[in-house]
């Protein structure tokens, strides 16, 4: 299996800190879309095929990123990675609960559910694309804006 270059832990934590410091309350689409913009820019720069579905009903956009069909297998199914960028935390939470690292653990609003997972998925997909690593199946990354309230506008894309 091909190996990919892995950034240092410090570099990854610096990038993760930037994501966590973006407050993304579900009911503030402009705030969620700022983080969606960051993810989309990174994925586009790496060469992902992007589909951005405009938000509606008071929610932010949904982002679908796909790897090109350069795979090592003949199976037409894809690998789906799903994540969300919205959090339950209201604007201003970072003032009382800032991002911080204690030993081997990073803390901050939304970091465990689900910013760290969405961040890692985005970084892995970008690394695969930048390094031209073929995968057994195409990969699709779905980032949604409304999971914390039951995915009312992204459900159709999830299904």
PyMOL commands that set and color helices and strands:
alter all, ss='L'
color gray80, all
select helices_A, chain A and resi 9-20+29-46+93-96+111-130+147-149+155-158
alter helices_A, ss='H'
color red, helices_A
select strands_A, chain A and resi 49-53+62-66+79-84+100-102+105-107+139-144
alter strands_A, ss='S'
color yellow, strands_A
deselect
rebuild
show_as cartoon
